[in-house]
C-alpha cells in the first residue's frame, strides 16, 4: 500500500513536471514562484543565463527625461515622481519581497524574501525574510517594515490598493516570517504577487527630517528617502536633475537576480522640457547615452547624423516575446459624450490605421486587436466551449453580435474603404441621436455639437492624433489636440480630467488582481487608477472577479477570452498599434552580453561601461556641438 502511494506520487510529480507545473506540495517553502509552469532555472538558480556574471562595475550612465519632477514619493496620487522611482515596485531605491524575472513571464525570484509558502486553499501566504537584507543605514529589514509597508501602501497607493484588495492583514509569525491573510480562498495568483510588495523603512518614515519635522508617507517630499536597493540618491536639482549612486556594500549584490547586473556606478537623469531639445541632447552625446525610440519616422529617417555614420552611435532592434500592450485612444466615459456604445463604435470606425501605417509609420506597426495581444489569452472567432458558457450568463447584458460575429476592426485597405467606414460611423451616430447639419455633427434634439479634446504631452501625440482628427472632421466631429506640459498632463490623467488621451495597458501572461485597477467600477472613481476609460460595467466587474478566482489555467484562459471579448465589443477604447520589437540607439560606450532576454527585449541593467570605448568617445566629441 505504501509502495503504491509512493509510486503514485512519483508518477503524479512526473506528470506535473511534464506539463510544466510545479510539483511542490502546498505549504512547502518555495524559492522561485511561477504562475505558468516551472521556471527554467529551477531551485539551482545561480544567475540569469544571458548576463555576464563577471561584468565590471563602474562608469556613468546618462539619460534625458522629458518633463520635470517634484517628489520622491511615487506611492501617492499627488506630484510627479523623479526618474528612478515607480508607483508599483521599488525602482532604483527600494527592494521588493521578490524580484520579477527579466526573461520569463509570471516568474519571480528571491530578493528581500528568500522563500514563500501558502496552503492548498490559497487562504494566506507566508514570506520568509533573508536575514542578510538591510537598509542603507545598516539596520536590518524587519517583519515590522513589511507589515507597515503593506498597511500604508494599501491605504495610500491606488495601484497597491486594488492589487492587494483581497489581502486583509499582515501579521508577524516570527522575527523572519510574515503571514498575509486573504478575505477569500481560491485566489491562485495572490500568494505569488505579494512578492511584488515594495518594502519601505518604517523607522525612517516615522522619524523626523533634518529640521525636526515629522515625516509623512501620505505627502510628497524632496528629502532623499532611505532605501535598500542597489542605488541611492547622490544629488539632485529640483525639477531638473537627479543623480543616483551605486551602493558599494549593497546587501543583495550576490543574489542570483543581481549578479552581472546593476553595473553602473552612477545614473544621471537630466530633465528637458522640449521634445526637440531631448533629441538634440542625444545627438550631441554626454547627456543621453541610450535612446529608446518610439517614433517610426525618426527610426527610419533621423538616424543619419555623423556619429551614426562613424559607428559611434549604434542603432539596434531587439525582438520581444512578451505580451503586447493595448495602446489606444482612451474614451473617458465620465464624460456624457462617450457613454453611448454606438458613439464609441462610430469613433472606432473613423480610425484609419492602414493609411497611417503606410504614410507615417513606414509599415513598421501592426494593428492591436486584443487587450491581451500576443498571448493565448486573446479572444478570436466566435465564443465557444467554456468561454461561451461563461458569457451565456450575461447574454441579456451584452451586445447580441458578440455571440454571432468575430470582432473585427475597420480595415482601410482600398480607396473605397474610407467612404464605407465613414458612412458606417455616420449611421451609428444617427442611431445614437446625432446628425450632420451644416457640416457639423450635432445632437438631433439640442443642436449641441459633438466636440471633444485629446490631450497629450509631446510631439508624438500630434503624429498619433493628426490623421484621426482629420478623418473625424470629415463627418462633422470637432476633435482637437491640446499639448500640455508633463506635470500638468500627469495630474490631469491621475484625476481623470480629460476627454480623450492616448495611453497603454500592459498585460501579463497570467492576469489577475491588477485587472481591478484596469476595469473595475471602484477603480473608475479612484484617482490614480488605470481605469482610464471610466468603465463601470457589472459584467466586467464579474468577469474580473472570475479571473482573479480562476480554478486553473484552462479556466483562466476561458474567462480572460470572455473579458477580452466584452471589452472589445463595448468599444471602450479606439485601439492603435504595436511593434514586437524594442528600438534602441546608444552611444558605443557599453559592453553588452552576447544575448539579451527576448521576453523583455533588452535588459540595460545587464550592460556595463567599457572604459576604453568611453575614453575614445570623450576624446573625439569633446567640445562638439
C-alpha positions as CSV (number, residue, x, y, z in Angstrom):
1,X,0.0,0.0,0.0
2,X,2.8,2.4,1.0
3,X,4.8,1.5,-2.1
4,X,1.7,2.0,-4.3
5,X,1.1,5.5,-2.9
6,X,4.8,6.4,-3.2
7,X,4.7,5.3,-6.9
8,X,1.5,7.2,-7.4
9,X,3.0,10.4,-6.0
10,X,6.1,9.9,-8.2
11,X,4.0,9.4,-11.3
12,X,2.0,12.5,-10.4
13,X,5.1,14.6,-9.9
14,X,6.5,13.4,-13.2
15,X,3.2,14.3,-14.9
16,X,3.2,17.7,-13.4
17,X,6.7,18.4,-14.5
18,X,6.0,17.2,-18.0
19,X,3.1,19.6,-18.1
20,X,5.3,22.4,-16.9
21,X,3.7,22.7,-13.5
22,X,5.4,22.9,-10.1
23,X,5.4,19.6,-8.2
24,X,6.0,21.4,-4.8
25,X,3.3,20.5,-2.3
26,X,1.1,23.2,-0.8
27,X,2.6,24.8,2.3
28,X,6.2,23.9,1.4
29,X,8.7,26.7,1.1
30,X,9.3,27.8,-2.5
31,X,12.3,29.8,-3.6
32,X,11.0,30.7,-7.0
33,X,7.4,31.5,-7.8
34,X,5.7,30.9,-11.1
35,X,2.1,31.1,-12.3
36,X,2.8,29.4,-15.6
37,X,4.7,26.1,-15.2
38,X,8.1,25.9,-13.6
39,X,10.9,28.4,-14.0
40,X,13.6,27.2,-16.4
41,X,16.2,27.8,-13.7
42,X,14.6,25.5,-11.1
43,X,15.9,25.6,-7.5
44,X,19.5,25.8,-8.5
45,X,19.3,29.3,-9.9
46,X,22.8,30.9,-10.0
47,X,22.3,33.9,-12.3
48,X,20.3,34.8,-15.4
49,X,21.7,32.8,-18.4
50,X,22.1,35.9,-20.6
51,X,24.2,38.0,-18.2
52,X,28.0,38.3,-18.0
53,X,28.5,37.3,-14.3
54,X,31.9,39.0,-14.4
55,X,30.6,42.3,-15.8
56,X,32.8,45.1,-14.5
57,X,31.4,47.8,-12.2
58,X,32.0,51.5,-12.8
59,X,31.3,54.5,-15.0
60,X,28.3,56.7,-15.5
61,X,25.1,56.1,-17.4
62,X,23.4,59.3,-18.6
63,X,19.8,59.7,-19.6
64,X,17.5,62.6,-20.5
65,X,13.9,62.7,-19.3
66,X,11.3,65.0,-20.8
67,X,9.3,67.0,-18.3
68,X,10.1,67.7,-14.7
69,X,9.6,66.2,-11.2
70,X,8.6,67.5,-7.7
71,X,8.6,64.4,-5.5
72,X,10.5,61.4,-4.2
73,X,7.3,59.6,-3.1
74,X,5.8,57.7,-6.0
75,X,3.1,55.9,-4.0
76,X,0.6,58.7,-3.7
77,X,-1.5,60.4,-6.4
78,X,-0.1,63.9,-5.8
79,X,3.1,65.0,-7.5
80,X,5.4,63.9,-10.3
81,X,7.9,61.4,-9.1
82,X,11.6,61.7,-10.1
83,X,13.2,59.3,-12.5
84,X,14.3,56.1,-10.7
85,X,11.0,55.9,-8.7
86,X,8.0,53.9,-9.8
87,X,4.4,53.7,-8.4
88,X,4.3,49.8,-8.5
89,X,7.6,48.3,-7.5
90,X,10.8,49.6,-5.9
91,X,12.5,51.4,-8.7
92,X,16.2,52.2,-8.1
93,X,15.8,52.8,-4.3
94,X,13.8,50.0,-2.8
95,X,13.8,46.3,-3.0
96,X,10.6,44.2,-3.1
97,X,9.9,40.9,-1.4
98,X,10.6,39.0,-4.6
99,X,12.0,40.2,-8.0
100,X,10.1,39.7,-11.2
101,X,12.1,37.7,-13.7
102,X,13.5,39.6,-16.7
103,X,13.4,36.6,-19.1
104,X,10.3,34.7,-18.1
105,X,6.7,35.7,-17.8
106,X,4.9,35.4,-14.4
107,X,8.0,34.2,-12.6
108,X,9.7,35.8,-9.6
109,X,12.9,35.0,-7.7
110,X,14.1,35.8,-4.1
111,X,15.0,39.3,-3.1
112,X,14.2,40.5,0.4
113,X,12.3,37.2,1.0
114,X,14.3,34.1,0.4
115,X,11.2,31.9,0.2
116,X,7.4,31.8,0.5
117,X,4.6,29.3,1.0
118,X,0.9,29.0,1.0
119,X,-1.8,26.5,1.9
120,X,-3.7,24.4,-0.6
121,X,-6.8,26.6,-0.4
122,X,-4.9,29.8,-1.2
123,X,-6.3,31.4,2.0
124,X,-2.9,33.0,3.0
125,X,0.7,33.3,2.1
126,X,3.8,33.4,4.3
127,X,7.1,35.1,3.3
128,X,10.4,34.4,5.0
129,X,12.9,37.3,5.0
130,X,16.5,36.9,4.1
131,X,18.5,37.6,7.3
132,X,21.1,39.5,5.2
133,X,18.6,42.1,4.0
134,X,19.3,45.5,5.3
135,X,18.7,49.2,4.8
136,X,21.4,51.6,3.5
137,X,21.9,52.8,7.1
138,X,22.9,49.2,8.1
139,X,19.7,48.4,10.0
140,X,18.1,45.1,9.2
141,X,14.9,44.9,7.1
142,X,12.3,43.5,9.5
143,X,8.9,41.9,9.6
144,X,7.7,45.2,11.1
145,X,8.9,47.0,8.0
146,X,6.9,44.6,5.8
147,X,3.7,44.9,7.8
148,X,3.9,48.7,8.0
149,X,4.7,48.9,4.2
150,X,1.7,46.8,3.4
151,X,-0.6,48.9,5.6
152,X,0.5,52.3,4.3
153,X,0.6,51.3,0.7
154,X,-2.8,49.7,0.8
155,X,-4.1,52.9,2.4
156,X,-2.5,55.4,0.1
157,X,-1.5,53.8,-3.2
158,X,-4.3,53.4,-5.7
159,X,-2.3,50.6,-7.5
160,X,-1.4,48.6,-4.4
161,X,-4.9,49.1,-3.0
162,X,-6.5,47.3,-6.0
163,X,-3.6,44.8,-6.4
164,X,-4.0,43.6,-2.8
165,X,-7.7,44.2,-2.3
166,X,-8.2,40.6,-1.0
167,X,-5.4,40.8,1.5
168,X,-6.9,41.7,4.8
169,X,-3.9,41.9,7.1
170,X,-0.2,41.1,7.5
171,X,0.9,39.5,10.8
172,X,4.3,38.5,12.3
173,X,4.8,34.8,12.7
174,X,8.4,35.1,13.9
175,X,11.2,37.6,13.6
176,X,11.7,36.4,10.0
177,X,8.3,35.3,8.8
178,X,5.2,37.4,7.9
179,X,1.9,35.9,7.1
180,X,-0.7,37.6,4.8
181,X,-4.3,36.7,5.3
182,X,-6.9,36.8,2.5
183,X,-10.6,37.6,2.5
184,X,-11.4,34.8,0.2
185,X,-10.0,31.4,-0.7
186,X,-9.0,30.3,-4.2
187,X,-7.2,33.4,-5.4
188,X,-4.4,31.4,-7.1
189,X,-2.3,34.5,-8.1
190,X,-2.3,36.3,-4.8
191,X,0.3,34.3,-2.9
192,X,2.8,34.9,-5.8
193,X,2.1,38.6,-6.4
194,X,2.6,39.5,-2.8
195,X,6.2,39.2,-3.8
196,X,5.8,42.5,-5.7
197,X,5.2,44.3,-2.4
198,X,7.8,47.1,-2.0
199,X,9.2,47.2,1.5
200,X,9.7,50.7,2.9
201,X,11.8,51.7,6.0
202,X,9.3,52.2,8.9
203,X,11.9,53.7,11.2
204,X,12.8,56.4,8.6
205,X,9.3,57.4,7.6
206,X,8.1,57.6,11.2
207,X,11.2,59.6,12.1
208,X,11.9,63.3,11.7
209,X,13.7,65.2,8.9
210,X,16.8,67.3,9.5
211,X,14.6,70.3,10.5
212,X,12.9,68.2,13.2
213,X,9.6,67.9,11.3
214,X,7.9,64.5,11.4
215,X,7.9,62.8,8.0
216,X,4.6,61.9,6.3
217,X,4.3,59.0,3.9
218,X,1.0,60.4,2.6
219,X,2.7,63.6,1.3
220,X,5.2,64.4,-1.4
221,X,8.8,65.0,-0.3
222,X,12.1,66.1,-1.8
223,X,14.1,64.8,1.1
224,X,16.1,61.7,-0.3
225,X,14.5,58.7,1.4
226,X,16.4,55.9,3.0
227,X,16.4,52.8,0.7
228,X,17.5,49.2,0.5
229,X,18.3,48.6,-3.2
230,X,21.4,48.9,-5.3
231,X,21.2,52.7,-5.7
232,X,20.7,55.8,-3.5
233,X,20.2,59.4,-4.4
234,X,23.6,61.1,-4.6
235,X,22.4,64.6,-5.6
236,X,19.6,66.4,-7.3
237,X,18.4,69.8,-8.6
238,X,14.6,70.1,-8.0
239,X,12.8,69.6,-11.3
240,X,15.9,69.4,-13.5
241,X,18.3,66.6,-12.4
242,X,18.7,63.6,-10.2
243,X,21.9,61.5,-9.8
244,X,21.8,58.0,-8.4
245,X,24.9,56.4,-7.0
246,X,25.5,52.6,-6.7
247,X,25.7,51.4,-3.1
248,X,29.1,49.7,-2.8
249,X,28.1,47.5,0.1
250,X,24.6,46.7,-1.2
251,X,23.4,43.7,0.7
252,X,21.8,41.9,-2.3
253,X,24.7,42.2,-4.8
254,X,25.4,38.5,-4.8
255,X,21.8,37.3,-5.2
256,X,21.2,35.4,-8.4
257,X,18.9,38.2,-9.8
258,X,21.6,40.8,-9.3
259,X,24.8,39.0,-10.5
260,X,26.0,40.6,-13.7
261,X,23.5,43.4,-13.4
262,X,23.3,47.0,-12.0
263,X,26.8,47.7,-13.1
264,X,26.9,51.5,-13.5
265,X,28.4,53.4,-10.6
266,X,26.2,56.4,-11.3
267,X,23.0,57.0,-13.2
268,X,22.3,60.6,-14.1
269,X,18.8,61.8,-15.3
270,X,18.7,65.3,-16.8
271,X,15.2,66.8,-17.4
272,X,14.5,68.8,-20.5
273,X,11.0,70.2,-21.3
274,X,11.2,70.4,-25.1
275,X,10.9,67.2,-27.2
276,X,13.3,68.6,-29.9
277,X,15.8,69.5,-27.3
278,X,15.7,65.9,-26.0
279,X,16.6,64.7,-29.5
280,X,19.5,67.3,-29.8
281,X,20.8,66.2,-26.4
282,X,21.1,62.6,-27.6
283,X,22.8,63.6,-30.9
284,X,25.3,65.7,-29.1
285,X,26.2,63.0,-26.6
286,X,27.2,63.3,-23.0
287,X,23.7,63.9,-21.6
288,X,21.9,60.9,-23.1
289,X,23.7,57.6,-23.7
290,X,20.7,55.4,-24.7
291,X,17.6,56.5,-26.6
292,X,14.6,54.1,-26.7
293,X,12.9,55.2,-29.9
294,X,9.1,55.1,-30.3
295,X,8.8,57.1,-33.4
296,X,8.7,55.2,-36.7
297,X,9.6,58.3,-38.7
298,X,12.6,59.1,-36.5
299,X,13.8,55.5,-36.6
300,X,13.5,55.4,-40.4
301,X,14.8,58.9,-41.2
302,X,16.5,60.7,-38.3
303,X,19.4,58.4,-37.5
304,X,21.8,59.6,-40.2
305,X,23.8,62.1,-38.2
306,X,27.7,61.9,-38.2
307,X,28.1,59.8,-35.1
308,X,25.8,57.1,-36.6
309,X,27.8,57.1,-39.8
310,X,31.0,56.8,-37.9
311,X,29.8,53.9,-35.8
312,X,29.9,55.9,-32.6
313,X,26.2,55.6,-32.2
314,X,24.7,52.1,-32.7
315,X,21.1,51.6,-33.9
316,X,19.8,48.2,-32.9
317,X,16.5,46.3,-32.9
318,X,15.7,43.8,-30.1
319,X,12.8,41.5,-30.7
320,X,10.4,40.8,-27.8
321,X,8.2,37.8,-26.9
322,X,6.2,39.4,-24.0
323,X,2.5,40.3,-24.4
324,X,1.9,43.5,-26.4
325,X,0.2,46.4,-24.6
326,X,-3.1,47.8,-25.6
327,X,-2.1,51.3,-26.9
328,X,-5.3,53.2,-27.7
329,X,-7.3,56.4,-27.5
330,X,-9.0,56.1,-24.1
331,X,-12.5,57.5,-24.3
332,X,-13.4,58.9,-20.9
333,X,-16.9,57.7,-20.1
334,X,-17.0,60.0,-17.1
335,X,-17.9,62.5,-19.8
336,X,-21.6,62.0,-21.0
337,X,-20.4,62.4,-24.6
338,X,-18.9,58.9,-24.6
339,X,-21.4,56.9,-22.6
340,X,-23.3,55.6,-25.6
341,X,-21.7,52.4,-27.1
342,X,-22.9,53.4,-30.6
343,X,-21.0,56.6,-30.4
344,X,-17.8,54.8,-29.2
345,X,-18.2,52.3,-32.1
346,X,-18.6,55.2,-34.5
347,X,-15.4,56.8,-33.3
348,X,-13.6,53.5,-33.8
349,X,-14.9,53.3,-37.4
350,X,-13.2,56.6,-38.2
351,X,-9.7,55.5,-37.2
352,X,-7.7,54.7,-40.4
353,X,-4.8,52.6,-39.2
354,X,-3.7,51.3,-42.6
355,X,-3.2,54.8,-44.2
356,X,-1.3,56.0,-41.1
357,X,0.9,52.9,-41.1
358,X,1.7,53.4,-44.8
359,X,2.3,57.1,-44.8
360,X,3.5,57.9,-41.3
361,X,4.8,54.7,-39.7
362,X,6.8,53.2,-42.7
363,X,4.9,49.9,-42.4
364,X,6.5,49.1,-39.0
365,X,3.3,48.7,-37.0
366,X,0.6,46.1,-36.5
367,X,-3.0,46.9,-35.5
368,X,-3.8,45.9,-32.0
369,X,-7.0,43.8,-31.9
370,X,-7.0,42.4,-28.4
371,X,-6.3,43.6,-24.8
372,X,-4.1,40.5,-24.5
373,X,-2.3,40.8,-27.8
374,X,0.4,38.2,-28.4
375,X,-0.8,35.6,-25.9
376,X,-3.1,32.6,-25.8
377,X,-5.4,34.9,-23.7
378,X,-6.5,36.9,-26.7
379,X,-10.1,36.2,-27.9
380,X,-10.7,35.2,-31.6
381,X,-13.5,34.0,-33.8
382,X,-16.9,33.4,-32.1
383,X,-17.2,32.4,-28.5
384,X,-17.4,28.7,-27.9
385,X,-16.8,26.0,-25.3
386,X,-16.2,27.2,-21.7
387,X,-15.9,30.8,-22.8
388,X,-19.4,30.6,-24.3
389,X,-20.8,29.0,-21.1
390,X,-19.4,32.0,-19.1
391,X,-20.8,34.6,-21.5
392,X,-24.2,33.0,-21.6
393,X,-24.8,34.1,-18.0
394,X,-24.7,37.7,-19.2
395,X,-26.3,37.4,-22.6
396,X,-29.1,39.9,-21.9
397,X,-26.5,42.5,-20.8
398,X,-24.2,42.1,-23.8
399,X,-24.3,43.2,-27.5
400,X,-26.1,40.5,-29.4
401,X,-23.4,40.4,-32.2
402,X,-20.8,39.4,-29.6
403,X,-22.3,35.9,-29.8
404,X,-22.7,35.7,-33.6
405,X,-19.7,37.5,-35.1
406,X,-16.0,37.6,-34.7
407,X,-14.8,41.0,-33.6
408,X,-13.1,42.9,-36.4
409,X,-11.8,46.4,-36.6
410,X,-12.2,48.5,-39.7
411,X,-9.6,47.9,-42.4
412,X,-8.8,50.8,-44.7
413,X,-7.2,48.6,-47.4
414,X,-8.8,50.1,-50.5
415,X,-9.7,53.6,-51.8
416,X,-13.3,52.8,-51.2
417,X,-12.8,51.8,-47.6
418,X,-12.8,55.4,-46.3
419,X,-16.2,56.1,-47.7
420,X,-17.5,52.8,-46.4
421,X,-16.4,53.2,-42.8
422,X,-17.1,56.9,-42.5
423,X,-20.6,56.2,-43.7
424,X,-20.9,53.5,-41.1
425,X,-19.7,56.0,-38.5
426,X,-22.4,58.5,-39.6
427,X,-25.1,55.8,-39.5
428,X,-24.0,54.8,-35.9
429,X,-24.1,58.4,-34.8
430,X,-27.6,58.7,-36.3
431,X,-28.8,55.7,-34.2
432,X,-27.4,57.4,-31.2
433,X,-29.2,60.7,-31.9
434,X,-26.6,62.7,-33.7
435,X,-27.0,64.2,-37.2
436,X,-24.9,66.3,-39.6
437,X,-26.2,69.8,-40.0
438,X,-24.2,72.5,-41.8
439,X,-21.2,70.2,-41.9
440,X,-21.3,69.7,-38.1
441,X,-22.2,66.6,-36.2
442,X,-24.8,67.8,-33.7
443,X,-27.3,66.4,-31.3
444,X,-30.6,66.0,-33.1
445,X,-32.7,67.3,-30.2
446,X,-30.5,70.0,-28.7
447,X,-28.3,71.1,-31.5
448,X,-25.2,70.6,-29.3
449,X,-22.1,69.9,-31.4
450,X,-20.2,66.7,-30.9
451,X,-16.9,68.2,-29.7
452,X,-14.0,66.8,-27.7
453,X,-10.4,67.4,-26.9
454,X,-7.5,65.0,-26.9
455,X,-4.7,66.0,-24.5
456,X,-1.1,65.0,-24.9
457,X,2.4,65.9,-23.7
458,X,4.7,65.5,-26.7
459,X,5.0,65.8,-30.5
460,X,4.3,62.1,-30.7
461,X,0.7,62.8,-29.7
462,X,0.5,65.1,-32.7
463,X,1.5,62.2,-35.0
464,X,-0.9,59.8,-33.3
465,X,-3.8,62.2,-33.5
466,X,-3.5,64.2,-36.7
467,X,-4.9,61.8,-39.2
468,X,-7.6,60.6,-36.8
469,X,-8.7,64.2,-36.2
470,X,-8.8,64.9,-39.9
471,X,-11.0,61.9,-40.5
472,X,-13.4,62.8,-37.8
473,X,-13.8,66.3,-39.2
474,X,-14.9,64.7,-42.5
475,X,-18.0,63.6,-40.7
476,X,-18.5,66.8,-38.7
477,X,-16.9,65.8,-35.4
478,X,-15.0,68.7,-33.9
479,X,-12.0,66.9,-32.4
480,X,-8.9,68.9,-31.3
481,X,-5.5,68.2,-29.8
482,X,-4.0,70.1,-26.9
483,X,-0.4,69.6,-25.9
484,X,0.4,70.4,-22.2
485,X,3.5,70.2,-20.1
486,X,4.3,66.8,-18.5
487,X,3.4,67.8,-14.9
488,X,0.0,69.1,-15.9
489,X,-0.6,66.0,-18.0
490,X,0.3,63.6,-15.2
491,X,-2.0,65.5,-12.8
492,X,-4.9,65.6,-15.2
493,X,-4.6,61.9,-16.0
494,X,-4.4,61.0,-12.4
495,X,-7.6,62.9,-11.8
496,X,-9.3,61.8,-15.0
497,X,-9.6,65.4,-16.1
498,X,-9.7,64.8,-19.9
499,X,-12.0,63.8,-22.8
500,X,-9.5,61.5,-24.6
501,X,-5.9,60.5,-24.0
502,X,-3.5,58.1,-25.7
503,X,-2.3,55.6,-23.1
504,X,-1.4,51.9,-22.9
505,X,-2.3,49.0,-20.7
506,X,0.4,46.3,-20.3
507,X,-0.9,42.8,-19.6
508,X,0.9,39.7,-18.4
509,X,0.5,36.0,-19.4
510,X,-1.2,35.4,-16.1
511,X,-3.7,38.2,-15.5
512,X,-5.2,38.6,-12.0
513,X,-5.6,41.1,-9.3
514,X,-4.3,44.0,-11.3
515,X,-7.4,43.7,-13.6
516,X,-9.4,45.5,-10.9
517,X,-7.2,48.6,-11.4
518,X,-7.8,48.5,-15.1
519,X,-11.5,47.9,-15.4
520,X,-13.5,47.8,-12.1
521,X,-16.3,50.2,-11.2
522,X,-14.4,51.0,-8.0
523,X,-11.3,52.0,-9.8
524,X,-13.3,54.3,-12.1
525,X,-13.9,56.5,-9.1
526,X,-10.4,56.3,-7.6
527,X,-7.9,59.0,-8.7
528,X,-4.6,57.5,-9.9
529,X,-6.1,54.2,-11.1
530,X,-5.5,52.8,-14.5
531,X,-9.2,52.6,-15.4
532,X,-8.6,55.4,-17.9
533,X,-11.9,54.9,-19.7
534,X,-14.0,55.1,-16.6
535,X,-15.6,51.7,-17.2
536,X,-18.5,50.9,-14.8
537,X,-20.0,47.6,-16.0
538,X,-21.3,44.9,-13.7
539,X,-20.5,42.3,-16.3
540,X,-16.9,43.5,-16.5
541,X,-16.7,43.5,-12.7
542,X,-18.0,39.9,-12.5
543,X,-15.5,38.7,-15.2
544,X,-12.6,40.4,-13.4
545,X,-13.6,38.5,-10.2
546,X,-13.8,35.3,-12.2
547,X,-10.3,35.9,-13.5
548,X,-8.9,36.5,-10.0
549,X,-10.5,33.3,-8.7
550,X,-10.0,31.1,-11.7
551,X,-9.6,27.5,-10.6
552,X,-6.9,26.5,-13.1
553,X,-5.1,27.6,-16.3
554,X,-7.9,26.4,-18.6
555,X,-10.5,28.3,-16.6
556,X,-8.3,31.4,-16.6
557,X,-7.8,31.3,-20.4
558,X,-11.6,30.9,-20.9
559,X,-12.7,33.7,-18.7
560,X,-9.9,36.0,-20.0
561,X,-11.2,35.4,-23.5
562,X,-14.6,36.4,-22.3
563,X,-13.4,39.6,-20.7
564,X,-11.3,40.5,-23.8
565,X,-14.4,40.0,-26.0
566,X,-16.7,42.1,-23.7
567,X,-14.2,44.9,-23.6
568,X,-13.7,44.9,-27.4
569,X,-17.4,44.8,-28.2
570,X,-18.2,47.7,-25.9
571,X,-15.6,49.9,-27.7
572,X,-14.2,51.5,-24.6
573,X,-11.1,52.5,-26.5
574,X,-10.0,53.1,-30.1
575,X,-7.1,50.6,-30.5
576,X,-4.0,51.8,-32.2
577,X,-1.0,49.6,-32.9
578,X,2.0,47.7,-31.5
579,X,5.5,46.6,-32.6
580,X,7.0,43.3,-31.3
581,X,10.5,45.0,-31.1
582,X,12.4,47.4,-28.9
583,X,14.3,50.1,-30.8
584,X,17.4,51.3,-29.1
585,X,20.1,53.7,-30.3
586,X,23.1,54.0,-28.0
587,X,26.5,55.6,-27.8
588,X,29.2,53.0,-28.3
589,X,30.5,53.1,-24.7
590,X,28.9,49.9,-23.4
591,X,29.8,46.3,-23.0
592,X,26.8,44.2,-23.8
593,X,26.2,40.5,-23.2
594,X,26.1,38.3,-26.3
595,X,22.4,37.9,-25.9
596,X,19.5,39.8,-24.3
597,X,16.3,38.4,-22.7
598,X,13.8,38.0,-25.5
599,X,10.9,38.3,-23.1
600,X,11.9,41.9,-22.3
601,X,13.8,42.6,-25.5
602,X,16.7,44.3,-23.7
603,X,17.9,44.5,-20.1
604,X,20.0,47.6,-19.8
605,X,20.8,46.7,-16.2
606,X,23.0,43.9,-17.7
607,X,25.1,46.3,-19.7
608,X,28.3,47.9,-18.4
609,X,30.6,50.8,-19.3
610,X,33.6,49.9,-21.4
611,X,36.3,52.4,-20.2
612,X,38.3,52.3,-23.4
613,X,35.3,53.0,-25.6
614,X,34.1,55.8,-23.3
615,X,37.5,57.4,-23.3
616,X,37.7,57.3,-27.1
617,X,34.3,58.9,-27.4
618,X,35.2,61.6,-24.9
619,X,38.3,62.5,-26.9
620,X,36.5,62.5,-30.2
621,X,33.5,64.5,-29.3
622,X,34.9,66.9,-26.6
623,X,33.5,70.4,-27.2
624,X,31.4,69.3,-30.2
625,X,28.0,71.0,-30.9
